[in-house]
Amino acid sequence: MSGWILNGLAGKPNHSTASNMVELGDGRRYLNPVSRCVKQDQDWSQKKVEEQKKQLNDNKAAAADNVEAKEMSSSDAESESESEVELDMEGVIEPDVIEKSQLMGDPDKEVTDEERDQSDEKRTAAMQAFSEQNYEEAIRLYTEAIQLNPQSALLFAKRGQVYLKLNKPNACIKDCTHALELNCDSAAGYKFRGRAYRLLGKFEEASHDLCESLKIDYDEQANDWLAEVKPNAEKLRQHRLSQQRKKEEKEHAEKLRRARKAQEARARAAKEASSTPDASDQSFPGAGVNFQDFGNLLFDEEIMSAFQDPEVAAAFQDVSTNPANFIKYQNNPKVAAVIEKLQGKLGKGGAGFPPGGFPGFGAGAGTGAGAGTGARKPPTDDDVGLD
């Protein structure tokens, strides 16, 4: 094992930068072993990082394509599902355009008693015109009454009723909505707005308003209108609930899928992390030498200076080819000094470089240490423990 490490120290021919080369006495130059180890680990780490980045980008692209395909499929499915609802559209008309002549009066007007009386007279005349089916005249009279008393919810609801007769459901909805803003308990406002929604094919809205009207004041006509829209309204309600339920189920399934994918990704990452050697924990096999500590030798001036000595470099080159030749250098103070430095910097006082120490050198051998001796312990007292 010591031969393996020494072989690494001596190095093998390689073309590299001059700063990472060791020159022997015979003019030969070798790649510094520390530099070679660091470079190999950096190359391996860089390659691993690039592979992981590529895999991550591929996974992201695949996930984006999958989500887009699912969204398109879901959108198409919902559109097809809505078209499957069979509704009775008899009586539905084209929507009207609200005209500027539909005046709403001044909402901040302070109505006098005289104006209120005049407004009532206009309302009476409008009702007479309505009964005579003179709807345009009724609209004109109701508008004049509204301008005199814009605080009356009943006037807006009644004008909305006339707009229904003229097949202007949007104009009716505008008037009745304003009537409900003035009086939230306007049965007429709910009744006529519900009928206007029915003419536009908005059956759920129509059902809601007609039900509210009947709660406030029962009316036979409102009840008949409600019975007319209920079948379509119920179909739409059931369809909406079904779509909502499907949407929630899809969202729940998607959450589970994402959670499962995330769990699998974490498991994969943990497995890769456990099987991928960390650069800070790299060690020479069997030597107990930390790679990070060994890599620091690249910047250690004392070690690099020692290997510039041709005699030291030649000695380590000789031992790298045949570890048994190390005995020839046991009494060489230069080699002993280098060994001491390596043991101190790599082996934390001699442990682990190489396993069991160099032949003939103690773990803490210094410059000029004797062959095979190392530091001796002081003699113990022979009388200790004797009677």
C-alpha positions as CSV (number, residue, x, y, z in Angstrom):
1,M,0.0,0.0,0.0
2,S,2.9,2.3,0.8
3,G,4.2,1.6,-2.7
4,W,0.9,2.7,-4.2
5,I,1.1,6.1,-2.4
6,L,4.8,6.5,-3.3
7,N,3.9,5.7,-6.9
8,G,1.4,8.5,-6.7
9,L,4.0,10.9,-5.2
10,A,6.7,10.1,-7.8
11,G,4.1,10.4,-10.6
12,K,4.2,9.2,-14.2
13,P,5.0,11.1,-17.4
14,N,2.3,13.5,-18.3
15,H,2.0,16.8,-20.4
16,S,0.9,19.5,-18.0
17,T,1.6,23.0,-16.9
18,A,5.1,23.9,-15.6
19,S,3.7,24.9,-12.2
20,N,2.5,21.4,-11.6
21,M,5.7,19.6,-12.7
22,V,8.5,18.1,-10.6
23,E,11.9,18.0,-12.2
24,L,14.4,15.2,-11.3
25,G,18.1,15.5,-11.2
26,D,18.5,13.7,-14.6
27,G,16.3,16.4,-16.3
28,R,13.1,14.3,-16.4
29,R,9.9,16.2,-15.5
30,Y,6.8,14.6,-14.0
31,L,3.3,15.8,-13.2
32,N,3.1,16.6,-9.5
33,P,1.1,13.7,-7.9
34,V,-1.1,16.1,-5.9
35,S,-2.0,18.1,-8.9
36,R,-2.9,14.9,-10.8
37,C,-5.2,13.7,-8.1
38,V,-6.9,17.1,-7.8
39,K,-7.3,17.4,-11.5
40,Q,-8.8,14.0,-11.9
41,D,-11.4,14.6,-9.1
42,Q,-12.2,18.0,-10.6
43,D,-12.8,16.5,-14.1
44,W,-14.9,13.8,-12.6
45,S,-17.0,16.2,-10.5
46,Q,-17.5,18.6,-13.5
47,K,-18.6,15.7,-15.7
48,K,-21.0,14.5,-13.0
49,V,-22.5,18.0,-12.6
50,E,-23.0,18.4,-16.3
51,E,-24.8,15.1,-16.5
52,Q,-27.1,16.0,-13.6
53,K,-27.9,19.4,-15.2
54,K,-28.7,17.7,-18.5
55,Q,-30.9,15.2,-16.8
56,L,-32.7,17.9,-14.9
57,N,-33.3,20.0,-18.0
58,D,-34.7,16.9,-19.8
59,N,-37.0,16.2,-16.9
60,K,-38.3,19.8,-16.8
61,A,-39.0,19.8,-20.6
62,A,-40.8,16.5,-20.4
63,A,-42.9,17.7,-17.4
64,A,-43.8,20.9,-19.2
65,D,-44.9,19.0,-22.3
66,N,-46.9,16.6,-20.1
67,V,-48.7,19.4,-18.3
68,E,-49.5,21.3,-21.5
69,A,-50.9,18.1,-23.1
70,K,-53.1,17.5,-20.0
71,E,-54.4,21.1,-20.0
72,M,-55.3,20.9,-23.6
73,S,-57.0,17.5,-23.1
74,S,-58.9,18.8,-20.1
75,S,-60.1,21.9,-21.9
76,D,-61.3,19.9,-24.9
77,A,-63.1,17.4,-22.6
78,E,-64.9,20.2,-20.7
79,S,-66.0,21.9,-23.9
80,E,-67.4,18.6,-25.2
81,S,-69.1,17.9,-21.9
82,E,-70.9,21.3,-22.0
83,S,-72.1,20.6,-25.5
84,E,-73.6,17.3,-24.3
85,V,-76.2,19.1,-22.1
86,E,-79.5,19.1,-24.0
87,L,-81.5,22.2,-23.3
88,D,-84.9,23.3,-24.5
89,M,-84.0,26.7,-26.2
90,E,-87.5,27.5,-27.4
91,G,-88.4,31.1,-26.7
92,V,-84.8,32.3,-26.4
93,I,-84.2,35.5,-28.4
94,E,-81.2,37.5,-29.6
95,P,-79.8,39.9,-27.0
96,D,-80.6,43.6,-27.4
97,V,-78.3,46.6,-27.3
98,I,-79.0,49.1,-24.5
99,E,-79.8,52.5,-25.9
100,K,-78.6,55.9,-24.6
101,S,-82.3,57.0,-24.3
102,Q,-82.7,54.7,-21.4
103,L,-82.3,57.5,-18.8
104,M,-81.8,56.5,-15.1
105,G,-82.4,60.0,-13.6
106,D,-80.2,61.8,-11.0
107,P,-79.5,59.5,-8.1
108,D,-78.6,62.4,-5.9
109,K,-81.7,64.4,-6.6
110,E,-83.7,65.5,-3.6
111,V,-87.3,64.9,-4.6
112,T,-90.0,67.4,-3.4
113,D,-93.5,66.5,-2.6
114,E,-94.7,68.3,-5.8
115,E,-92.3,66.3,-8.0
116,R,-93.4,63.1,-6.3
117,D,-97.1,63.9,-7.1
118,Q,-96.2,64.7,-10.7
119,S,-94.3,61.5,-11.0
120,D,-97.3,59.5,-9.8
121,E,-99.4,61.2,-12.5
122,K,-96.9,60.2,-15.1
123,R,-96.9,56.6,-13.8
124,T,-100.7,56.4,-14.0
125,A,-100.6,57.6,-17.6
126,A,-97.8,55.1,-18.4
127,M,-99.9,52.2,-17.0
128,Q,-102.8,53.3,-19.2
129,A,-100.6,53.3,-22.3
130,F,-99.2,49.8,-21.3
131,S,-102.7,48.4,-21.0
132,E,-103.5,49.7,-24.5
133,Q,-100.3,48.0,-25.7
134,N,-98.8,51.4,-26.6
135,Y,-95.4,50.3,-25.3
136,E,-93.2,53.1,-26.8
137,E,-95.5,55.7,-25.2
138,A,-95.4,53.8,-21.9
139,I,-91.5,53.9,-22.0
140,R,-91.6,57.7,-22.6
141,L,-94.0,58.3,-19.7
142,Y,-92.1,56.0,-17.3
143,T,-88.9,57.8,-18.2
144,E,-90.4,61.2,-17.4
145,A,-91.7,59.8,-14.1
146,I,-88.2,58.5,-13.2
147,Q,-86.6,61.9,-13.9
148,L,-89.1,63.4,-11.5
149,N,-88.6,60.7,-8.8
150,P,-85.4,58.7,-9.4
151,Q,-85.7,57.1,-5.9
152,S,-88.7,55.0,-6.8
153,A,-87.8,51.3,-7.3
154,L,-91.3,50.5,-8.6
155,L,-90.9,52.9,-11.5
156,F,-87.7,51.2,-12.7
157,A,-89.3,47.7,-12.3
158,K,-92.4,48.8,-14.3
159,R,-90.4,50.3,-17.1
160,G,-88.5,47.0,-17.2
161,Q,-91.7,45.2,-17.7
162,V,-92.4,47.3,-20.7
163,Y,-89.0,46.6,-22.1
164,L,-89.9,42.9,-21.9
165,K,-92.9,43.5,-24.1
166,L,-90.5,45.1,-26.6
167,N,-88.2,42.0,-26.5
168,K,-85.4,44.1,-24.9
169,P,-84.2,41.8,-22.1
170,N,-80.9,43.6,-21.5
171,A,-82.7,46.9,-21.0
172,C,-85.2,45.2,-18.6
173,I,-82.3,43.7,-16.7
174,K,-80.7,47.1,-16.3
175,D,-83.9,48.7,-15.0
176,C,-84.7,45.8,-12.6
177,T,-81.2,45.6,-11.3
178,H,-81.3,49.3,-10.4
179,A,-84.7,48.8,-8.8
180,L,-83.2,46.0,-6.6
181,E,-80.4,48.4,-5.6
182,L,-83.0,50.9,-4.4
183,N,-85.1,48.2,-2.8
184,C,-83.7,44.7,-2.2
185,D,-87.2,43.4,-1.5
186,S,-88.7,44.4,-4.8
187,A,-90.7,41.4,-5.9
188,A,-91.4,43.0,-9.3
189,G,-87.7,43.7,-9.8
190,Y,-86.9,39.9,-9.3
191,K,-89.9,38.8,-11.3
192,F,-89.2,40.8,-14.5
193,R,-85.5,40.3,-14.4
194,G,-86.0,36.6,-14.0
195,R,-88.1,36.6,-17.1
196,A,-85.5,38.6,-19.0
197,Y,-82.8,36.1,-18.1
198,R,-85.1,33.3,-19.5
199,L,-85.4,35.1,-22.8
200,L,-81.6,35.2,-23.0
201,G,-81.3,31.5,-22.2
202,K,-79.8,32.1,-18.8
203,F,-81.9,29.5,-17.1
204,E,-80.1,29.2,-13.8
205,E,-80.2,33.0,-13.2
206,A,-83.9,33.1,-14.2
207,S,-84.7,30.3,-11.8
208,H,-82.9,32.1,-9.0
209,D,-84.7,35.5,-9.5
210,L,-88.1,34.0,-9.9
211,C,-87.7,32.0,-6.7
212,E,-86.7,35.2,-4.9
213,S,-89.7,36.9,-6.3
214,L,-92.1,34.2,-5.1
215,K,-90.5,34.3,-1.6
216,I,-91.3,38.0,-1.3
217,D,-94.7,37.9,-2.9
218,Y,-96.4,34.9,-4.5
219,D,-97.6,35.5,-8.0
220,E,-99.2,33.1,-10.4
221,Q,-97.4,34.4,-13.5
222,A,-94.0,34.3,-11.7
223,N,-94.8,30.7,-10.6
224,D,-95.6,29.7,-14.2
225,W,-92.4,31.3,-15.5
226,L,-90.4,29.4,-12.8
227,A,-92.0,26.1,-13.9
228,E,-91.0,26.9,-17.5
229,V,-87.3,27.4,-16.7
230,K,-86.8,24.7,-14.0
231,P,-86.0,21.7,-16.2
232,N,-83.2,23.5,-18.0
233,A,-82.0,25.2,-14.8
234,E,-81.8,21.8,-13.1
235,K,-79.8,20.2,-16.0
236,L,-77.3,23.1,-15.9
237,R,-77.0,22.9,-12.1
238,Q,-76.3,19.1,-12.2
239,H,-73.8,19.6,-15.0
240,R,-72.1,22.4,-13.2
241,L,-71.8,20.3,-10.0
242,S,-70.5,17.3,-12.1
243,Q,-67.9,19.5,-13.7
244,Q,-66.9,21.0,-10.3
245,R,-66.6,17.5,-8.9
246,K,-64.5,16.3,-11.8
247,K,-62.3,19.3,-11.5
248,E,-61.7,18.7,-7.8
249,E,-60.9,15.1,-8.5
250,K,-58.4,16.0,-11.2
251,E,-56.8,18.6,-8.9
252,H,-56.6,16.0,-6.1
253,A,-55.1,13.4,-8.4
254,E,-52.6,15.9,-9.8
255,K,-51.6,16.8,-6.2
256,L,-51.0,13.2,-5.4
257,R,-49.0,12.7,-8.6
258,R,-46.8,15.7,-7.9
259,A,-46.3,14.5,-4.3
260,R,-45.4,11.0,-5.6
261,K,-43.0,12.5,-8.2
262,A,-41.4,14.7,-5.5
263,Q,-41.0,11.8,-3.2
264,E,-39.4,9.7,-5.9
265,A,-37.1,12.6,-6.9
266,R,-36.0,13.0,-3.2
267,A,-35.4,9.2,-3.0
268,R,-33.3,9.3,-6.2
269,A,-31.3,12.3,-5.0
270,A,-30.6,10.6,-1.7
271,K,-29.5,7.4,-3.4
272,E,-27.3,9.4,-5.8
273,A,-25.8,11.4,-2.9
274,S,-25.0,8.2,-1.0
275,S,-23.4,6.6,-4.0
276,T,-21.6,9.7,-5.2
277,P,-18.2,10.4,-3.5
278,D,-17.9,13.8,-2.0
279,A,-14.7,15.7,-3.0
280,S,-14.2,16.8,0.6
281,D,-14.3,13.1,1.8
282,Q,-12.1,11.5,-0.9
283,S,-9.5,9.2,0.6
284,F,-6.8,7.0,-0.8
285,P,-8.0,3.4,-0.6
286,G,-6.7,1.8,2.5
287,A,-4.5,4.7,3.5
288,G,-6.9,6.7,5.6
289,V,-5.6,9.9,4.0
290,N,-8.2,12.6,3.4
291,F,-8.2,13.8,-0.2
292,Q,-8.8,17.4,0.7
293,D,-5.8,17.4,3.0
294,F,-3.7,15.7,0.3
295,G,-4.9,18.3,-2.2
296,N,-3.7,21.1,0.0
297,L,-0.1,19.9,-0.6
298,L,-0.4,21.5,-4.0
299,F,-0.1,24.8,-2.4
300,D,2.4,23.9,0.4
301,E,5.6,25.6,-0.3
302,E,7.7,23.4,2.0
303,I,6.6,20.2,0.3
304,M,7.0,21.6,-3.2
305,S,10.4,23.0,-2.3
306,A,11.5,19.6,-1.0
307,F,10.5,17.8,-4.2
308,Q,12.6,20.3,-6.2
309,D,15.6,18.6,-4.6
310,P,16.8,16.1,-7.3
311,E,18.1,13.7,-4.5
312,V,14.7,13.6,-2.8
313,A,12.7,13.3,-6.1
314,A,15.0,10.4,-7.3
315,A,14.6,8.6,-3.9
316,F,10.8,8.7,-4.1
317,Q,10.9,7.7,-7.8
318,D,13.1,4.7,-6.9
319,V,10.9,3.6,-4.0
320,S,7.7,4.0,-6.2
321,T,9.1,1.3,-8.5
322,N,10.2,-1.0,-5.7
323,P,9.0,-0.2,-2.1
324,A,11.8,-2.5,-0.8
325,N,14.3,0.0,-1.9
326,F,13.2,2.4,0.8
327,I,15.6,0.8,3.2
328,K,18.4,2.4,1.2
329,Y,17.2,5.8,2.3
330,Q,16.5,5.2,6.0
331,N,19.6,7.2,7.0
332,N,19.1,10.0,4.5
333,P,18.2,13.1,6.5
334,K,16.6,14.8,3.5
335,V,14.2,11.9,2.8
336,A,13.5,11.6,6.6
337,A,12.6,15.3,6.7
338,V,10.1,15.0,3.8
339,I,8.5,11.9,5.4
340,E,8.1,13.8,8.6
341,K,6.4,16.7,6.8
342,L,4.1,14.4,4.9
343,Q,3.2,12.5,8.0
344,G,2.4,15.7,9.9
345,K,0.3,17.2,7.1
346,L,-1.5,14.1,5.8
347,G,-1.5,11.7,8.7
348,K,-2.1,14.2,11.5
349,G,1.1,13.3,13.3
350,G,1.9,10.1,11.4
351,A,-1.3,8.2,11.3
352,G,-2.4,6.8,8.0
353,F,0.5,7.8,5.7
354,P,1.3,5.1,4.8
355,P,-0.6,2.5,7.0
356,G,1.8,1.5,9.7
357,G,4.3,4.3,8.8
358,F,7.2,4.1,6.4
359,P,9.6,1.2,7.0
360,G,12.3,2.3,9.4
361,F,10.7,5.6,10.4
362,G,8.5,6.3,13.4
363,A,5.3,8.2,13.2
364,G,6.9,11.3,14.5
365,A,10.4,10.9,13.1
366,G,12.2,14.2,12.5
367,T,15.1,15.2,10.4
368,G,18.1,12.9,11.0
369,A,16.0,10.2,12.8
370,G,17.8,7.0,13.2
371,A,17.0,3.9,11.3
372,G,14.1,1.9,12.6
373,T,14.1,3.6,16.0
374,G,11.7,6.5,16.1
375,A,10.9,8.2,19.4
376,R,11.4,6.0,22.5
377,K,9.2,6.1,25.6
378,P,10.9,6.9,28.9
379,P,11.7,3.8,31.1
380,T,9.1,2.9,33.6
381,D,9.8,2.6,37.3
382,D,10.5,-1.1,37.9
383,D,9.5,-0.8,41.6
384,V,5.9,0.4,40.8
385,G,3.4,-2.2,41.9
386,L,5.9,-4.4,43.7
387,D,5.6,-5.3,47.4
